[in-house]
């Protein structure tokens, strides 16, 4: 009887392993591999490994929006090979970065010109470079003919968040494309979604520059391995330092937790954070905070505090517009897409 159970167990294991995809994902620092979104991921709810988006323009019904596999050569299943990405070429300064943090009793205010304090790839993306064809094939949004034509330019960055955010058991959805600001580099994070004939994870669908940033509507911002160019990443055996703040005022920290352990999504909640001991305003404090890591959505996936709203230039959504959607109609989702 025991032998039969063992044989049956072995058969079921083989059967299940044959039906489920096998991926070689291993969390490392720096990341050799990123894990992208599950094919068919819904953006309409708070969930681990996901992002809950409720942007309120262009008449898009976000609860019905799903992300699909971009089918790029550097993606295998859910694995994004960071060594295989044809990064945007070049290493240039885009002007002097201006940034100031002001702290009052109730709020933090971040004001600047939106330019990062590090070099970036050359934007507009240059024809003939490895990344060009991927950007040229993607809609850029008015007035740009394609995503390849979008430059980096200064803009009025002015974000206010609560100084002492209040934790909510009921999460809040992401109500603006900007999800946080890096006080280390003076640039912003954007929600990890993009429109490239269908809705995709931009870290998997488009090559970023070597700092994992690119512009949309001239606004330079980060995706994926967004902490690569952070000047202070701390020591390998310690908790990551503060990299910036989410739009609800809670801190965004790097990929390491206590004792330098690299964090997976399994130990973070549906908003990509947890409660633990961190340095906050110069003091060791136990409180909720977010982490960046190598698994989608790579940073905040929803908010644990009430968020502020910031759209720097005008409402925009990573290439989507009704006009562009008419020119680049959504593709049928790849076979096997599942709602997660």
NORZI-V645420 format. One record per residue. N is the residue number from 1. SS is DSSP state (H for helix, E for strand, L for the rest). PSI is psi in whole degrees, -180 to 180 (999 if undefined). OMEGA is omega in whole degrees, 0 to 359 (* if undefined). Layout:
BEGIN
((N	SS	PSI	OMEGA) (N	SS	PSI	OMEGA))
END
This chain:
BEGIN
((1	L	-47	179) (2	H	-39	179) (3	H	-42	180) (4	H	-40	179) (5	H	-41	179) (6	H	-44	179) (7	H	-43	180) (8	H	-42	178) (9	H	-43	179) (10	H	-41	179) (11	H	-45	180) (12	H	-38	178) (13	H	-45	179) (14	H	-41	181) (15	H	-48	181) (16	H	-42	181) (17	H	-27	178) (18	H	-27	181) (19	H	-32	184) (20	L	141	177) (21	L	145	179) (22	L	129	183) (23	L	149	186) (24	L	24	185) (25	L	129	175) (26	L	127	184) (27	L	127	181) (28	L	167	176) (29	L	115	1) (30	L	158	185) (31	L	127	172) (32	L	-31	182) (33	E	138	168) (34	E	154	175) (35	E	116	182) (36	L	-179	183) (37	L	149	173) (38	L	140	181) (39	L	124	181) (40	L	12	182) (41	E	127	177) (42	E	137	176) (43	L	11	188) (44	L	12	180) (45	L	159	175) (46	L	127	181) (47	L	147	176) (48	L	143	183) (49	L	17	182) (50	L	-175	180) (51	L	130	182) (52	L	110	188) (53	E	135	179) (54	L	45	177) (55	L	142	191) (56	L	50	175) (57	L	168	184) (58	L	6	177) (59	L	25	181) (60	L	134	177) (61	L	92	187) (62	H	-31	176) (63	H	-21	181) (64	H	3	180) (65	L	133	175) (66	E	153	173) (67	E	144	179) (68	L	157	179) (69	L	131	184) (70	L	-17	178) (71	L	25	180) (72	L	156	185) (73	L	-21	182) (74	L	6	178) (75	E	129	176) (76	E	106	186) (77	L	-115	176) (78	L	-1	185) (79	E	127	176) (80	E	113	181) (81	E	112	183) (82	L	-24	180) (83	L	-18	185) (84	L	-5	184) (85	L	132	176) (86	L	77	187) (87	L	152	177) (88	L	129	187) (89	L	158	173) (90	L	164	177) (91	L	97	188) (92	E	154	170) (93	L	147	181) (94	L	15	183) (95	L	172	182) (96	L	130	177) (97	L	127	177) (98	L	128	184) (99	E	136	179) (100	E	135	175) (101	E	128	177) (102	E	130	182) (103	E	123	175) (104	L	-173	181) (105	L	-34	187) (106	L	-18	186) (107	E	162	168) (108	E	138	179) (109	E	128	179) (110	E	119	184) (111	E	134	181) (112	E	-165	181) (113	L	8	174) (114	L	-5	181) (115	L	135	179) (116	L	157	180) (117	L	23	176) (118	L	167	177) (119	L	155	178) (120	E	174	169) (121	L	171	181) (122	L	118	176) (123	L	136	1) (124	L	150	180) (125	L	131	187) (126	L	133	177) (127	L	137	181) (128	L	-11	177) (129	L	159	186) (130	L	-33	184) (131	L	-13	192) (132	H	-47	187) (133	H	-29	181) (134	H	-37	178) (135	H	-38	181) (136	H	-27	181) (137	L	-8	184) (138	L	142	178) (139	L	144	182) (140	L	-16	186) (141	L	145	182) (142	L	138	6) (143	L	19	189) (144	L	137	182) (145	L	-29	177) (146	L	173	179) (147	H	-24	180) (148	H	-23	186) (149	H	-3	187) (150	L	126	178) (151	L	175	168) (152	L	133	178) (153	L	160	177) (154	L	154	177) (155	L	173	183) (156	L	96	176) (157	E	118	181) (158	E	96	185) (159	E	132	176) (160	E	132	178) (161	E	159	178) (162	E	140	177) (163	L	-38	180) (164	L	82	184) (165	L	150	180) (166	L	126	181) (167	L	136	178) (168	L	129	175) (169	L	-34	177) (170	L	114	183) (171	L	160	176) (172	E	146	177) (173	L	165	181) (174	E	110	189) (175	L	3	174) (176	L	157	182) (177	L	-37	176) (178	E	125	183) (179	E	-12	180) (180	E	171	180) (181	E	135	178) (182	E	116	177) (183	L	-12	177) (184	L	-35	185) (185	L	-8	175) (186	L	9	177) (187	L	176	186) (188	E	160	168) (189	E	145	174) (190	E	159	172) (191	L	145	184) (192	L	71	173) (193	L	150	179) (194	E	157	181) (195	E	113	177) (196	L	62	186) (197	L	-16	166) (198	L	172	182) (199	E	130	188) (200	E	166	169) (201	L	117	184) (202	H	-27	178) (203	H	-26	180) (204	H	-24	188) (205	H	-30	185) (206	L	141	173) (207	L	128	170) (208	L	-175	173) (209	L	-174	185) (210	L	-17	176) (211	L	8	179) (212	L	41	175) (213	E	163	173) (214	E	168	180) (215	E	147	160) (216	E	134	186) (217	L	35	178) (218	L	-2	184) (219	E	111	180) (220	E	135	184) (221	E	169	187) (222	E	155	171) (223	L	165	169) (224	L	-123	180) (225	L	64	192) (226	L	-12	183) (227	L	6	186) (228	L	-39	184) (229	L	15	175) (230	L	126	185) (231	L	-28	180) (232	L	100	179) (233	L	6	176) (234	L	-169	181) (235	L	148	185) (236	L	-30	185) (237	L	17	181) (238	L	166	176) (239	L	139	178) (240	L	147	176) (241	L	175	177) (242	E	129	177) (243	E	-23	181) (244	E	-160	185) (245	E	140	173) (246	E	171	185) (247	L	-8	175) (248	L	-1	178) (249	L	-14	177) (250	L	152	184) (251	E	150	174) (252	E	120	182) (253	E	170	182) (254	L	-164	191) (255	L	-6	185) (256	E	138	174) (257	L	-152	181) (258	H	139	179) (259	H	21	176) (260	H	11	181) (261	L	129	178) (262	E	128	188) (263	L	136	174) (264	L	167	178) (265	H	-25	182) (266	H	-25	181) (267	H	4	177) (268	L	158	181) (269	L	-172	184) (270	L	-16	176) (271	L	6	177) (272	L	38	178) (273	E	-176	176) (274	E	173	177) (275	E	131	181) (276	E	-177	183) (277	E	126	180) (278	E	166	171) (279	E	119	184) (280	E	119	184) (281	L	40	175) (282	L	0	182) (283	E	148	176) (284	E	120	188) (285	E	144	173) (286	E	115	182) (287	E	170	179) (288	E	146	176) (289	E	161	179) (290	E	160	174) (291	E	146	165) (292	L	143	173) (293	L	-167	189) (294	L	4	183) (295	E	138	179) (296	L	135	10) (297	L	18	173) (298	L	-14	180) (299	L	-160	183) (300	L	132	179) (301	L	-14	172) (302	L	-175	184) (303	E	142	175) (304	L	-5	174) (305	L	166	179) (306	L	121	186) (307	L	152	166) (308	L	175	184) (309	L	136	179) (310	L	120	170) (311	L	109	194) (312	L	-50	187) (313	L	-57	175) (314	L	164	179) (315	L	128	180) (316	L	159	188) (317	E	66	170) (318	L	55	172) (319	L	-15	182) (320	E	136	165) (321	L	157	178) (322	H	-36	180) (323	H	-46	181) (324	H	-33	179) (325	H	-31	178) (326	H	-35	179) (327	H	-41	180) (328	L	77	183) (329	L	148	179) (330	L	136	177) (331	L	160	168) (332	L	137	179) (333	L	149	179) (334	L	152	180) (335	L	140	177) (336	L	4	179) (337	L	135	179) (338	L	142	176) (339	L	128	184) (340	L	999	*))
END
